[in-house]
Amino acid sequence: MFDQKHAIAKITTSSGFKGEVRLKPFSRYSIDYIINKSLHIGVEDEKLSDIKLENTIGLGKKMRFKFIGIDSIHQADRLVGKIIYIKADKDDEINLISEKIIGFDLETESGRKAGVLKDVMWLPANDVYVVLKNGKELLIPIISEVIKKLDVDNKKIIIADVDGLLEI
């Protein structure tokens, strides 16, 4: 079964004296998920503890996070190096960029084989799939117009039939 736990950020440093921390996000969705989902923290995804966001301070790269029950710099220092995880629903967008889908087959809506997913790249405009087809790499944008369905049970990603998309 597809594990729905996703590592979304790593705590990199404590910041200030009130238990705030800074994070290194693992995807463009990380901040939204930290603010809107129930969170879990740990070193490995097998031994997790629940943690709740109290508030955020600042914007962008200077953003700091304050978690309930972490009220001093010493408590915050103990979190440094730990990973923040979320549990995603089957339809969450974060599943589209999970490392757990590496190796899935890509097919067009008409059933034409497009290749095998080799990697997911996080680019400024949008994320892309690196797809191996006939020994060459293709870049497929991860946008709703192109990615139509993630079929976890059959290990397939269904993409739109877009002219020129699969040309090498």
C-alpha positions in Angstrom: 0.0 0.0 0.0 1.1 3.5 -0.8 2.4 5.2 2.4 0.7 8.6 2.8 3.4 10.1 5.1 5.5 12.8 3.4 8.6 14.6 4.6 8.0 18.2 3.9 10.6 20.2 5.7 13.7 19.9 7.9 14.2 22.0 11.0 17.6 23.8 10.4 18.1 26.1 13.3 16.5 27.8 16.3 15.8 31.4 16.0 15.2 33.8 18.9 14.7 33.0 22.6 11.0 32.0 22.5 11.4 28.6 20.8 11.0 29.6 17.2 12.8 27.6 14.4 13.6 28.0 10.8 12.9 25.3 8.2 14.3 24.1 4.9 11.2 23.2 2.8 11.4 20.1 0.6 8.8 21.3 -1.9 6.9 24.4 -3.0 3.9 23.1 -1.1 5.7 22.7 2.3 4.6 26.0 3.9 0.9 25.6 2.9 0.9 22.0 4.3 2.7 23.1 7.6 0.0 25.8 8.1 -3.0 23.7 7.1 -2.3 20.0 8.0 -1.7 18.1 11.2 2.0 17.6 11.6 4.4 14.9 12.9 8.0 15.3 13.7 10.9 12.8 14.0 14.1 11.6 12.6 12.6 8.7 10.7 9.0 8.3 9.5 8.5 5.3 11.7 9.0 7.0 15.1 6.9 10.2 14.9 5.4 12.5 17.5 2.6 14.9 16.9 3.4 18.6 16.9 1.1 21.6 16.4 2.0 24.9 14.8 1.3 27.9 17.1 2.1 30.6 14.7 4.5 31.9 12.0 6.6 35.0 12.1 8.0 36.8 9.0 7.7 36.0 5.3 9.7 34.1 2.7 13.1 32.8 3.5 13.1 34.7 6.8 9.9 32.9 8.0 10.1 31.4 11.5 7.8 28.8 13.0 6.6 28.5 16.6 5.2 25.2 17.7 3.0 24.7 20.8 5.0 23.5 23.8 8.3 24.7 22.4 8.9 27.9 24.5 12.6 28.3 24.8 15.7 28.3 22.7 16.9 25.2 24.5 13.7 23.3 23.5 14.0 24.6 19.9 17.6 23.5 19.7 16.5 19.9 20.5 14.3 20.0 17.3 17.2 21.0 15.0 17.8 18.2 12.4 14.4 16.7 12.8 12.0 16.2 9.9 8.4 17.5 9.7 6.0 15.1 8.1 2.3 15.3 7.1 -0.2 12.6 6.3 -1.7 13.3 2.9 -5.0 12.3 1.5 -4.9 10.2 -1.6 -5.8 13.2 -3.8 -3.4 15.7 -2.3 -1.1 17.5 -4.8 1.9 16.6 -2.7 1.6 13.0 -3.9 2.4 14.2 -7.4 5.9 15.2 -6.2 6.6 12.4 -3.8 9.8 10.4 -4.1 7.5 7.3 -3.6 6.3 7.6 -7.2 9.8 7.3 -8.7 9.7 4.3 -11.1 6.0 4.7 -12.0 5.1 4.4 -15.7 3.8 7.4 -17.5 1.0 6.9 -20.1 -1.0 9.2 -22.2 -4.8 9.3 -21.9 -5.0 7.3 -25.1 -2.8 4.5 -23.6 0.5 5.4 -25.3 3.6 4.6 -23.1 5.4 7.8 -22.3 8.3 6.4 -20.3 9.3 5.8 -16.7 9.6 8.5 -14.0 13.2 8.9 -13.0 13.1 12.0 -10.9 11.1 15.0 -9.8 12.7 18.5 -10.2 11.6 21.6 -8.3 12.0 24.5 -10.7 11.0 28.1 -10.2 8.1 28.1 -12.6 6.7 24.7 -11.8 7.9 21.2 -10.8 8.7 18.8 -13.6 9.0 15.0 -14.0 12.3 13.7 -15.5 11.0 10.8 -17.6 13.3 8.2 -19.2 12.1 7.2 -22.6 14.2 5.1 -25.0 17.4 6.0 -23.0 16.8 9.7 -23.2 15.3 12.1 -20.7 12.1 14.1 -21.2 10.9 16.9 -18.9 7.2 16.8 -18.3 5.7 19.8 -16.4 3.6 19.0 -13.4 0.6 21.1 -14.1 -3.1 20.3 -14.2 -3.3 20.7 -18.0 -0.7 17.9 -18.4 -1.0 15.6 -15.4 -4.4 14.0 -15.4 -4.3 11.2 -12.8 -2.0 9.5 -10.3 -2.9 5.8 -10.3 -1.1 4.5 -7.2 -2.6 1.0 -7.3 -1.3 0.4 -10.9 1.9 2.5 -10.4 1.0 4.8 -13.3 0.8 8.5 -14.0 -1.7 9.4 -16.7 -0.8 12.5 -18.8 -2.7 14.5 -21.4 -2.2 13.8 -25.1 -0.3 17.1 -25.9 1.3 17.6 -29.3 5.1 17.6 -29.0 5.2 16.8 -25.3 6.8 13.4 -25.8 9.1 14.4 -28.7 12.8 13.9 -28.1 
